[in-house]
């Protein structure tokens, strides 16, 4: 996935516009700067990065755990991840093969604006899409229980490989 610093939207493949009913998408929110846990992350990992990019449990970051869980619902081609202004260098390697579409926020404006733009992009591509929205800085176990509680219309409508 390209990491051109000036691009706001990056896609490993261009989305195909489709007005079919009930296409499932997921939006992974990963734009936070991790201010509240910054001191802890600094002590534990030796640098200040947002917690969603850290391996808090196991060998994968919280972002990677989230995307692998979401990819059970929809394929990476129907996954859009919102990342922070300066997160590209950390995020892109973790997104490879897990999220084909990335929106890098041009400025930190909290969740509402990032989510609005992500939903507007999906609406343009698939006006009738059903969208699951999730933060990427939460740990869920067991993940199968989470998947069980996602509405069947989202989980069953996307062509997962």
Secondary structure, 3 states (H helix, E strand, C coil): CCCCCCCCEEECCCCCCCCCCCCEEEEEEECCCCCCCHHHHHHHHCCCCCHHHCCCECCECHHHHHHHHHCCCCCHHHEEEEECCCCHHHHHHHHCCCCCEEEECCCCCHHHHHHHHHHHHHHHHCCCCEEEEEECCCCCCCHHHHHHHCCHHHHCCCCCC
